[in-house]
Amino acid sequence: MSEFDPKIVAMVCTYCTYTAADMAGSMRLQYPHNVRLVKLPCTGRIDVLHILRTFQAGADGVLVGG
């Protein structure tokens, strides 16, 4: 039996979470390979349909960081 490797989509704010992720990259820190970042102008504008469509597209988890 193969090990479960979830697909995680992280919807992140341009000015908060994405900046922190970029800074972590500058420090050569890494996040898991199965996480995909989606940079948004503001996570406060995310509608529940965006999250549901992400699951429809095959994601196993969604993280909203702002």
mmJSON file of the N, C-alpha and C atoms, coordinates in Angstrom:
{"data_MODEL":{"atom_site":{
"group_PDB":["ATOM","ATOM","ATOM","ATOM","ATOM","ATOM","ATOM","ATOM","ATOM","ATOM","ATOM","ATOM","ATOM","ATOM","ATOM","ATOM","ATOM","ATOM","ATOM","ATOM","ATOM","ATOM","ATOM","ATOM","ATOM","ATOM","ATOM","ATOM","ATOM","ATOM","ATOM","ATOM","ATOM","ATOM","ATOM","ATOM","ATOM","ATOM","ATOM","ATOM","ATOM","ATOM","ATOM","ATOM","ATOM","ATOM","ATOM","ATOM","ATOM","ATOM","ATOM","ATOM","ATOM","ATOM","ATOM","ATOM","ATOM","ATOM","ATOM","ATOM","ATOM","ATOM","ATOM","ATOM","ATOM","ATOM","ATOM","ATOM","ATOM","ATOM","ATOM","ATOM","ATOM","ATOM","ATOM","ATOM","ATOM","ATOM","ATOM","ATOM","ATOM","ATOM","ATOM","ATOM","ATOM","ATOM","ATOM","ATOM","ATOM","ATOM","ATOM","ATOM","ATOM","ATOM","ATOM","ATOM","ATOM","ATOM","ATOM","ATOM","ATOM","ATOM","ATOM","ATOM","ATOM","ATOM","ATOM","ATOM","ATOM","ATOM","ATOM","ATOM","ATOM","ATOM","ATOM","ATOM","ATOM","ATOM","ATOM","ATOM","ATOM","ATOM","ATOM","ATOM","ATOM","ATOM","ATOM","ATOM","ATOM","ATOM","ATOM","ATOM","ATOM","ATOM","ATOM","ATOM","ATOM","ATOM","ATOM","ATOM","ATOM","ATOM","ATOM","ATOM","ATOM","ATOM","ATOM","ATOM","ATOM","ATOM","ATOM","ATOM","ATOM","ATOM","ATOM","ATOM","ATOM","ATOM","ATOM","ATOM","ATOM","ATOM","ATOM","ATOM","ATOM","ATOM","ATOM","ATOM","ATOM","ATOM","ATOM","ATOM","ATOM","ATOM","ATOM","ATOM","ATOM","ATOM","ATOM","ATOM","ATOM","ATOM","ATOM","ATOM","ATOM","ATOM","ATOM","ATOM","ATOM","ATOM","ATOM","ATOM","ATOM","ATOM","ATOM","ATOM","ATOM","ATOM"],
"id":[1,2,3,4,5,6,7,8,9,10,11,12,13,14,15,16,17,18,19,20,21,22,23,24,25,26,27,28,29,30,31,32,33,34,35,36,37,38,39,40,41,42,43,44,45,46,47,48,49,50,51,52,53,54,55,56,57,58,59,60,61,62,63,64,65,66,67,68,69,70,71,72,73,74,75,76,77,78,79,80,81,82,83,84,85,86,87,88,89,90,91,92,93,94,95,96,97,98,99,100,101,102,103,104,105,106,107,108,109,110,111,112,113,114,115,116,117,118,119,120,121,122,123,124,125,126,127,128,129,130,131,132,133,134,135,136,137,138,139,140,141,142,143,144,145,146,147,148,149,150,151,152,153,154,155,156,157,158,159,160,161,162,163,164,165,166,167,168,169,170,171,172,173,174,175,176,177,178,179,180,181,182,183,184,185,186,187,188,189,190,191,192,193,194,195,196,197,198],
"type_symbol":["N","C","C","N","C","C","N","C","C","N","C","C","N","C","C","N","C","C","N","C","C","N","C","C","N","C","C","N","C","C","N","C","C","N","C","C","N","C","C","N","C","C","N","C","C","N","C","C","N","C","C","N","C","C","N","C","C","N","C","C","N","C","C","N","C","C","N","C","C","N","C","C","N","C","C","N","C","C","N","C","C","N","C","C","N","C","C","N","C","C","N","C","C","N","C","C","N","C","C","N","C","C","N","C","C","N","C","C","N","C","C","N","C","C","N","C","C","N","C","C","N","C","C","N","C","C","N","C","C","N","C","C","N","C","C","N","C","C","N","C","C","N","C","C","N","C","C","N","C","C","N","C","C","N","C","C","N","C","C","N","C","C","N","C","C","N","C","C","N","C","C","N","C","C","N","C","C","N","C","C","N","C","C","N","C","C","N","C","C","N","C","C","N","C","C","N","C","C"],
"label_atom_id":["N","CA","C","N","CA","C","N","CA","C","N","CA","C","N","CA","C","N","CA","C","N","CA","C","N","CA","C","N","CA","C","N","CA","C","N","CA","C","N","CA","C","N","CA","C","N","CA","C","N","CA","C","N","CA","C","N","CA","C","N","CA","C","N","CA","C","N","CA","C","N","CA","C","N","CA","C","N","CA","C","N","CA","C","N","CA","C","N","CA","C","N","CA","C","N","CA","C","N","CA","C","N","CA","C","N","CA","C","N","CA","C","N","CA","C","N","CA","C","N","CA","C","N","CA","C","N","CA","C","N","CA","C","N","CA","C","N","CA","C","N","CA","C","N","CA","C","N","CA","C","N","CA","C","N","CA","C","N","CA","C","N","CA","C","N","CA","C","N","CA","C","N","CA","C","N","CA","C","N","CA","C","N","CA","C","N","CA","C","N","CA","C","N","CA","C","N","CA","C","N","CA","C","N","CA","C","N","CA","C","N","CA","C","N","CA","C","N","CA","C","N","CA","C","N","CA","C","N","CA","C"],
"label_alt_id":[null,null,null,null,null,null,null,null,null,null,null,null,null,null,null,null,null,null,null,null,null,null,null,null,null,null,null,null,null,null,null,null,null,null,null,null,null,null,null,null,null,null,null,null,null,null,null,null,null,null,null,null,null,null,null,null,null,null,null,null,null,null,null,null,null,null,null,null,null,null,null,null,null,null,null,null,null,null,null,null,null,null,null,null,null,null,null,null,null,null,null,null,null,null,null,null,null,null,null,null,null,null,null,null,null,null,null,null,null,null,null,null,null,null,null,null,null,null,null,null,null,null,null,null,null,null,null,null,null,null,null,null,null,null,null,null,null,null,null,null,null,null,null,null,null,null,null,null,null,null,null,null,null,null,null,null,null,null,null,null,null,null,null,null,null,null,null,null,null,null,null,null,null,null,null,null,null,null,null,null,null,null,null,null,null,null,null,null,null,null,null,null,null,null,null,null,null,null],
"label_comp_id":["MET","MET","MET","SER","SER","SER","GLU","GLU","GLU","PHE","PHE","PHE","ASP","ASP","ASP","PRO","PRO","PRO","LYS","LYS","LYS","ILE","ILE","ILE","VAL","VAL","VAL","ALA","ALA","ALA","MET","MET","MET","VAL","VAL","VAL","CYS","CYS","CYS","THR","THR","THR","TYR","TYR","TYR","CYS","CYS","CYS","THR","THR","THR","TYR","TYR","TYR","THR","THR","THR","ALA","ALA","ALA","ALA","ALA","ALA","ASP","ASP","ASP","MET","MET","MET","ALA","ALA","ALA","GLY","GLY","GLY","SER","SER","SER","MET","MET","MET","ARG","ARG","ARG","LEU","LEU","LEU","GLN","GLN","GLN","TYR","TYR","TYR","PRO","PRO","PRO","HIS","HIS","HIS","ASN","ASN","ASN","VAL","VAL","VAL","ARG","ARG","ARG","LEU","LEU","LEU","VAL","VAL","VAL","LYS","LYS","LYS","LEU","LEU","LEU","PRO","PRO","PRO","CYS","CYS","CYS","THR","THR","THR","GLY","GLY","GLY","ARG","ARG","ARG","ILE","ILE","ILE","ASP","ASP","ASP","VAL","VAL","VAL","LEU","LEU","LEU","HIS","HIS","HIS","ILE","ILE","ILE","LEU","LEU","LEU","ARG","ARG","ARG","THR","THR","THR","PHE","PHE","PHE","GLN","GLN","GLN","ALA","ALA","ALA","GLY","GLY","GLY","ALA","ALA","ALA","ASP","ASP","ASP","GLY","GLY","GLY","VAL","VAL","VAL","LEU","LEU","LEU","VAL","VAL","VAL","GLY","GLY","GLY","GLY","GLY","GLY"],
"label_asym_id":["A","A","A","A","A","A","A","A","A","A","A","A","A","A","A","A","A","A","A","A","A","A","A","A","A","A","A","A","A","A","A","A","A","A","A","A","A","A","A","A","A","A","A","A","A","A","A","A","A","A","A","A","A","A","A","A","A","A","A","A","A","A","A","A","A","A","A","A","A","A","A","A","A","A","A","A","A","A","A","A","A","A","A","A","A","A","A","A","A","A","A","A","A","A","A","A","A","A","A","A","A","A","A","A","A","A","A","A","A","A","A","A","A","A","A","A","A","A","A","A","A","A","A","A","A","A","A","A","A","A","A","A","A","A","A","A","A","A","A","A","A","A","A","A","A","A","A","A","A","A","A","A","A","A","A","A","A","A","A","A","A","A","A","A","A","A","A","A","A","A","A","A","A","A","A","A","A","A","A","A","A","A","A","A","A","A","A","A","A","A","A","A","A","A","A","A","A","A"],
"label_entity_id":["1","1","1","1","1","1","1","1","1","1","1","1","1","1","1","1","1","1","1","1","1","1","1","1","1","1","1","1","1","1","1","1","1","1","1","1","1","1","1","1","1","1","1","1","1","1","1","1","1","1","1","1","1","1","1","1","1","1","1","1","1","1","1","1","1","1","1","1","1","1","1","1","1","1","1","1","1","1","1","1","1","1","1","1","1","1","1","1","1","1","1","1","1","1","1","1","1","1","1","1","1","1","1","1","1","1","1","1","1","1","1","1","1","1","1","1","1","1","1","1","1","1","1","1","1","1","1","1","1","1","1","1","1","1","1","1","1","1","1","1","1","1","1","1","1","1","1","1","1","1","1","1","1","1","1","1","1","1","1","1","1","1","1","1","1","1","1","1","1","1","1","1","1","1","1","1","1","1","1","1","1","1","1","1","1","1","1","1","1","1","1","1","1","1","1","1","1","1"],
"label_seq_id":[1,1,1,2,2,2,3,3,3,4,4,4,5,5,5,6,6,6,7,7,7,8,8,8,9,9,9,10,10,10,11,11,11,12,12,12,13,13,13,14,14,14,15,15,15,16,16,16,17,17,17,18,18,18,19,19,19,20,20,20,21,21,21,22,22,22,23,23,23,24,24,24,25,25,25,26,26,26,27,27,27,28,28,28,29,29,29,30,30,30,31,31,31,32,32,32,33,33,33,34,34,34,35,35,35,36,36,36,37,37,37,38,38,38,39,39,39,40,40,40,41,41,41,42,42,42,43,43,43,44,44,44,45,45,45,46,46,46,47,47,47,48,48,48,49,49,49,50,50,50,51,51,51,52,52,52,53,53,53,54,54,54,55,55,55,56,56,56,57,57,57,58,58,58,59,59,59,60,60,60,61,61,61,62,62,62,63,63,63,64,64,64,65,65,65,66,66,66],
"pdbx_PDB_ins_code":[null,null,null,null,null,null,null,null,null,null,null,null,null,null,null,null,null,null,null,null,null,null,null,null,null,null,null,null,null,null,null,null,null,null,null,null,null,null,null,null,null,null,null,null,null,null,null,null,null,null,null,null,null,null,null,null,null,null,null,null,null,null,null,null,null,null,null,null,null,null,null,null,null,null,null,null,null,null,null,null,null,null,null,null,null,null,null,null,null,null,null,null,null,null,null,null,null,null,null,null,null,null,null,null,null,null,null,null,null,null,null,null,null,null,null,null,null,null,null,null,null,null,null,null,null,null,null,null,null,null,null,null,null,null,null,null,null,null,null,null,null,null,null,null,null,null,null,null,null,null,null,null,null,null,null,null,null,null,null,null,null,null,null,null,null,null,null,null,null,null,null,null,null,null,null,null,null,null,null,null,null,null,null,null,null,null,null,null,null,null,null,null,null,null,null,null,null,null],
"Cartn_x":[0.835,0.0,0.885,0.588,1.412,1.016,1.954,1.734,0.906,-0.037,-0.897,-0.083,-0.119,0.593,-0.437,-1.016,-2.112,-1.653,-2.562,-2.33,-2.961,-2.136,-2.588,-2.453,-3.517,-3.49,-3.568,-2.585,-2.547,-2.903,-4.038,-4.455,-3.936,-2.995,-2.299,-2.437,-2.44,-2.518,-1.167,-1.198,0.024,0.881,0.246,0.978,1.313,0.711,0.964,1.658,0.871,1.373,2.37,2.106,3.036,4.384,4.356,5.609,6.41,5.74,6.424,6.998,6.235,6.732,7.928,7.888,9.004,10.241,10.047,11.161,11.761,10.905,11.391,12.24,11.821,12.609,13.961,14.006,15.271,16.213,15.63,16.433,16.725,16.346,16.542,15.794,14.679,13.789,12.861,12.391,11.545,10.225,9.196,7.914,7.699,6.769,6.591,6.32,6.737,6.594,5.14,4.264,2.867,1.995,2.617,1.886,2.077,0.976,1.011,0.456,1.188,0.749,-0.04,-1.138,-1.921,-1.932,-1.248,-1.138,-2.357,-3.028,-4.234,-4.025,-4.715,-4.588,-5.005,-6.078,-6.542,-7.359,-7.039,-7.783,-9.157,-9.395,-10.711,-11.772,-11.357,-12.304,-12.593,-12.044,-12.282,-13.728,-14.363,-15.725,-15.653,-16.636,-16.666,-16.617,-17.105,-17.038,-15.599,-14.7,-13.287,-12.731,-13.087,-12.599,-13.209,-14.504,-15.169,-14.629,-14.365,-13.811,-12.388,-11.662,-10.321,-10.408,-11.373,-11.58,-12.046,-12.913,-13.369,-12.205,-11.211,-10.056,-9.066,-9.329,-8.485,-7.655,-7.809,-7.033,-7.583,-6.699,-7.104,-7.308,-6.689,-6.822,-6.602,-7.21,-7.062,-6.675,-5.643,-5.224,-5.436,-6.128,-6.33,-5.555,-4.553,-3.712,-3.678,-3.993,-4.02,-3.582],
"Cartn_y":[-1.178,0.0,1.248,2.191,3.398,4.4,5.238,6.262,7.409,7.91,9.011,10.302,10.969,12.23,13.286,14.026,14.947,16.13,16.612,17.825,18.986,19.927,21.063,22.335,23.124,24.42,25.495,26.372,27.467,28.765,29.338,30.634,31.692,32.494,33.417,34.863,35.756,37.196,37.711,38.587,39.145,39.861,40.592,41.468,40.835,39.704,39.088,37.741,36.74,35.375,35.137,35.683,35.465,36.117,37.277,37.96,37.116,36.501,35.634,34.398,33.815,32.652,33.025,34.21,34.689,34.907,35.46,35.683,34.345,33.359,32.027,31.444,31.684,31.228,31.918,33.197,33.932,33.366,32.795,32.189,30.716,30.27,28.899,27.868,28.289,27.352,26.751,25.556,24.906,24.498,24.459,23.918,22.631,21.795,20.487,20.602,19.606,19.596,19.512,19.068,18.883,20.107,21.227,22.475,23.392,23.909,24.858,26.183,27.266,28.599,29.262,29.899,30.728,32.12,33.045,34.406,35.227,35.796,36.588,37.999,38.998,40.369,40.463,39.753,39.769,38.516,37.775,36.554,36.853,38.073,38.447,38.424,38.408,38.399,36.989,35.962,34.594,34.216,33.654,33.16,31.653,31.113,29.677,28.88,29.444,28.759,28.545,29.483,29.302,28.062,27.895,26.75,25.455,25.473,24.268,23.863,24.825,24.513,23.962,24.398,23.854,22.374,22.022,20.611,19.841,20.44,19.788,19.522,20.402,20.255,19.199,18.627,17.521,17.788,18.939,19.208,18.388,17.954,17.236,18.167,19.349,20.315,21.717,22.676,24.094,24.856,25.675,26.548,27.979,28.766,30.187,30.983,31.712,32.495,33.945,34.798,36.221,37.075],
"Cartn_z":[0.0,0.0,0.0,-0.887,-0.975,0.11,0.449,1.467,0.886,1.662,1.218,1.158,0.021,-0.175,-0.584,0.381,0.072,-0.775,-1.606,-2.392,-1.623,-1.212,-0.422,-1.256,-1.309,-1.993,-0.918,-0.905,0.065,-0.654,-0.303,-0.846,0.113,-0.362,0.535,0.077,1.045,0.811,0.305,-0.659,-1.23,-0.187,0.71,1.622,2.963,3.282,4.589,4.428,4.126,4.11,2.984,1.799,0.692,0.975,1.583,1.932,2.91,3.879,4.839,4.149,3.222,2.482,1.611,1.018,0.211,1.08,2.261,3.188,3.636,3.865,4.232,3.103,1.865,0.726,0.657,1.006,1.037,2.084,3.142,4.211,3.929,2.718,2.253,3.091,3.673,4.353,3.305,3.525,2.536,3.156,2.336,2.748,1.963,2.382,1.727,0.232,-0.506,-1.965,-2.42,-1.554,-1.957,-1.674,-1.32,-1.072,-2.274,-2.794,-3.909,-3.426,-3.653,-3.244,-4.365,-3.991,-4.903,-4.285,-4.944,-4.417,-4.827,-3.83,-4.052,-3.514,-4.082,-3.556,-2.092,-1.714,-0.332,-0.077,0.95,1.244,1.834,2.248,2.749,1.667,0.418,-0.705,-1.226,-0.595,-1.056,-0.771,-1.776,-1.636,-1.395,-0.752,-0.49,-1.792,-2.895,-4.185,-4.652,-4.328,-4.685,-3.985,-2.742,-1.971,-2.496,-2.749,-3.262,-4.629,-5.486,-6.812,-6.705,-5.705,-5.484,-5.129,-4.291,-3.976,-5.208,-6.028,-7.258,-8.208,-8.19,-9.079,-8.585,-7.395,-6.942,-5.706,-5.083,-3.87,-2.706,-1.825,-0.627,0.556,0.487,1.571,1.061,1.726,1.378,2.63,2.525,3.602,3.138,3.927,3.614,4.646,4.196,5.116,4.711,5.651,5.331,6.471],
"occupancy":[1.0,1.0,1.0,1.0,1.0,1.0,1.0,1.0,1.0,1.0,1.0,1.0,1.0,1.0,1.0,1.0,1.0,1.0,1.0,1.0,1.0,1.0,1.0,1.0,1.0,1.0,1.0,1.0,1.0,1.0,1.0,1.0,1.0,1.0,1.0,1.0,1.0,1.0,1.0,1.0,1.0,1.0,1.0,1.0,1.0,1.0,1.0,1.0,1.0,1.0,1.0,1.0,1.0,1.0,1.0,1.0,1.0,1.0,1.0,1.0,1.0,1.0,1.0,1.0,1.0,1.0,1.0,1.0,1.0,1.0,1.0,1.0,1.0,1.0,1.0,1.0,1.0,1.0,1.0,1.0,1.0,1.0,1.0,1.0,1.0,1.0,1.0,1.0,1.0,1.0,1.0,1.0,1.0,1.0,1.0,1.0,1.0,1.0,1.0,1.0,1.0,1.0,1.0,1.0,1.0,1.0,1.0,1.0,1.0,1.0,1.0,1.0,1.0,1.0,1.0,1.0,1.0,1.0,1.0,1.0,1.0,1.0,1.0,1.0,1.0,1.0,1.0,1.0,1.0,1.0,1.0,1.0,1.0,1.0,1.0,1.0,1.0,1.0,1.0,1.0,1.0,1.0,1.0,1.0,1.0,1.0,1.0,1.0,1.0,1.0,1.0,1.0,1.0,1.0,1.0,1.0,1.0,1.0,1.0,1.0,1.0,1.0,1.0,1.0,1.0,1.0,1.0,1.0,1.0,1.0,1.0,1.0,1.0,1.0,1.0,1.0,1.0,1.0,1.0,1.0,1.0,1.0,1.0,1.0,1.0,1.0,1.0,1.0,1.0,1.0,1.0,1.0,1.0,1.0,1.0,1.0,1.0,1.0],
"B_iso_or_equiv":[0.0,0.0,0.0,0.0,0.0,0.0,0.0,0.0,0.0,0.0,0.0,0.0,0.0,0.0,0.0,0.0,0.0,0.0,0.0,0.0,0.0,0.0,0.0,0.0,0.0,0.0,0.0,0.0,0.0,0.0,0.0,0.0,0.0,0.0,0.0,0.0,0.0,0.0,0.0,0.0,0.0,0.0,0.0,0.0,0.0,0.0,0.0,0.0,0.0,0.0,0.0,0.0,0.0,0.0,0.0,0.0,0.0,0.0,0.0,0.0,0.0,0.0,0.0,0.0,0.0,0.0,0.0,0.0,0.0,0.0,0.0,0.0,0.0,0.0,0.0,0.0,0.0,0.0,0.0,0.0,0.0,0.0,0.0,0.0,0.0,0.0,0.0,0.0,0.0,0.0,0.0,0.0,0.0,0.0,0.0,0.0,0.0,0.0,0.0,0.0,0.0,0.0,0.0,0.0,0.0,0.0,0.0,0.0,0.0,0.0,0.0,0.0,0.0,0.0,0.0,0.0,0.0,0.0,0.0,0.0,0.0,0.0,0.0,0.0,0.0,0.0,0.0,0.0,0.0,0.0,0.0,0.0,0.0,0.0,0.0,0.0,0.0,0.0,0.0,0.0,0.0,0.0,0.0,0.0,0.0,0.0,0.0,0.0,0.0,0.0,0.0,0.0,0.0,0.0,0.0,0.0,0.0,0.0,0.0,0.0,0.0,0.0,0.0,0.0,0.0,0.0,0.0,0.0,0.0,0.0,0.0,0.0,0.0,0.0,0.0,0.0,0.0,0.0,0.0,0.0,0.0,0.0,0.0,0.0,0.0,0.0,0.0,0.0,0.0,0.0,0.0,0.0,0.0,0.0,0.0,0.0,0.0,0.0],
"pdbx_formal_charge":[null,null,null,null,null,null,null,null,null,null,null,null,null,null,null,null,null,null,null,null,null,null,null,null,null,null,null,null,null,null,null,null,null,null,null,null,null,null,null,null,null,null,null,null,null,null,null,null,null,null,null,null,null,null,null,null,null,null,null,null,null,null,null,null,null,null,null,null,null,null,null,null,null,null,null,null,null,null,null,null,null,null,null,null,null,null,null,null,null,null,null,null,null,null,null,null,null,null,null,null,null,null,null,null,null,null,null,null,null,null,null,null,null,null,null,null,null,null,null,null,null,null,null,null,null,null,null,null,null,null,null,null,null,null,null,null,null,null,null,null,null,null,null,null,null,null,null,null,null,null,null,null,null,null,null,null,null,null,null,null,null,null,null,null,null,null,null,null,null,null,null,null,null,null,null,null,null,null,null,null,null,null,null,null,null,null,null,null,null,null,null,null,null,null,null,null,null,null],
"auth_seq_id":[1,1,1,2,2,2,3,3,3,4,4,4,5,5,5,6,6,6,7,7,7,8,8,8,9,9,9,10,10,10,11,11,11,12,12,12,13,13,13,14,14,14,15,15,15,16,16,16,17,17,17,18,18,18,19,19,19,20,20,20,21,21,21,22,22,22,23,23,23,24,24,24,25,25,25,26,26,26,27,27,27,28,28,28,29,29,29,30,30,30,31,31,31,32,32,32,33,33,33,34,34,34,35,35,35,36,36,36,37,37,37,38,38,38,39,39,39,40,40,40,41,41,41,42,42,42,43,43,43,44,44,44,45,45,45,46,46,46,47,47,47,48,48,48,49,49,49,50,50,50,51,51,51,52,52,52,53,53,53,54,54,54,55,55,55,56,56,56,57,57,57,58,58,58,59,59,59,60,60,60,61,61,61,62,62,62,63,63,63,64,64,64,65,65,65,66,66,66],
"auth_comp_id":["MET","MET","MET","SER","SER","SER","GLU","GLU","GLU","PHE","PHE","PHE","ASP","ASP","ASP","PRO","PRO","PRO","LYS","LYS","LYS","ILE","ILE","ILE","VAL","VAL","VAL","ALA","ALA","ALA","MET","MET","MET","VAL","VAL","VAL","CYS","CYS","CYS","THR","THR","THR","TYR","TYR","TYR","CYS","CYS","CYS","THR","THR","THR","TYR","TYR","TYR","THR","THR","THR","ALA","ALA","ALA","ALA","ALA","ALA","ASP","ASP","ASP","MET","MET","MET","ALA","ALA","ALA","GLY","GLY","GLY","SER","SER","SER","MET","MET","MET","ARG","ARG","ARG","LEU","LEU","LEU","GLN","GLN","GLN","TYR","TYR","TYR","PRO","PRO","PRO","HIS","HIS","HIS","ASN","ASN","ASN","VAL","VAL","VAL","ARG","ARG","ARG","LEU","LEU","LEU","VAL","VAL","VAL","LYS","LYS","LYS","LEU","LEU","LEU","PRO","PRO","PRO","CYS","CYS","CYS","THR","THR","THR","GLY","GLY","GLY","ARG","ARG","ARG","ILE","ILE","ILE","ASP","ASP","ASP","VAL","VAL","VAL","LEU","LEU","LEU","HIS","HIS","HIS","ILE","ILE","ILE","LEU","LEU","LEU","ARG","ARG","ARG","THR","THR","THR","PHE","PHE","PHE","GLN","GLN","GLN","ALA","ALA","ALA","GLY","GLY","GLY","ALA","ALA","ALA","ASP","ASP","ASP","GLY","GLY","GLY","VAL","VAL","VAL","LEU","LEU","LEU","VAL","VAL","VAL","GLY","GLY","GLY","GLY","GLY","GLY"],
"auth_asym_id":["A","A","A","A","A","A","A","A","A","A","A","A","A","A","A","A","A","A","A","A","A","A","A","A","A","A","A","A","A","A","A","A","A","A","A","A","A","A","A","A","A","A","A","A","A","A","A","A","A","A","A","A","A","A","A","A","A","A","A","A","A","A","A","A","A","A","A","A","A","A","A","A","A","A","A","A","A","A","A","A","A","A","A","A","A","A","A","A","A","A","A","A","A","A","A","A","A","A","A","A","A","A","A","A","A","A","A","A","A","A","A","A","A","A","A","A","A","A","A","A","A","A","A","A","A","A","A","A","A","A","A","A","A","A","A","A","A","A","A","A","A","A","A","A","A","A","A","A","A","A","A","A","A","A","A","A","A","A","A","A","A","A","A","A","A","A","A","A","A","A","A","A","A","A","A","A","A","A","A","A","A","A","A","A","A","A","A","A","A","A","A","A","A","A","A","A","A","A"],
"auth_atom_id":["N","CA","C","N","CA","C","N","CA","C","N","CA","C","N","CA","C","N","CA","C","N","CA","C","N","CA","C","N","CA","C","N","CA","C","N","CA","C","N","CA","C","N","CA","C","N","CA","C","N","CA","C","N","CA","C","N","CA","C","N","CA","C","N","CA","C","N","CA","C","N","CA","C","N","CA","C","N","CA","C","N","CA","C","N","CA","C","N","CA","C","N","CA","C","N","CA","C","N","CA","C","N","CA","C","N","CA","C","N","CA","C","N","CA","C","N","CA","C","N","CA","C","N","CA","C","N","CA","C","N","CA","C","N","CA","C","N","CA","C","N","CA","C","N","CA","C","N","CA","C","N","CA","C","N","CA","C","N","CA","C","N","CA","C","N","CA","C","N","CA","C","N","CA","C","N","CA","C","N","CA","C","N","CA","C","N","CA","C","N","CA","C","N","CA","C","N","CA","C","N","CA","C","N","CA","C","N","CA","C","N","CA","C","N","CA","C","N","CA","C","N","CA","C","N","CA","C","N","CA","C"],
"pdbx_PDB_model_num":[1,1,1,1,1,1,1,1,1,1,1,1,1,1,1,1,1,1,1,1,1,1,1,1,1,1,1,1,1,1,1,1,1,1,1,1,1,1,1,1,1,1,1,1,1,1,1,1,1,1,1,1,1,1,1,1,1,1,1,1,1,1,1,1,1,1,1,1,1,1,1,1,1,1,1,1,1,1,1,1,1,1,1,1,1,1,1,1,1,1,1,1,1,1,1,1,1,1,1,1,1,1,1,1,1,1,1,1,1,1,1,1,1,1,1,1,1,1,1,1,1,1,1,1,1,1,1,1,1,1,1,1,1,1,1,1,1,1,1,1,1,1,1,1,1,1,1,1,1,1,1,1,1,1,1,1,1,1,1,1,1,1,1,1,1,1,1,1,1,1,1,1,1,1,1,1,1,1,1,1,1,1,1,1,1,1,1,1,1,1,1,1,1,1,1,1,1,1]
}}}
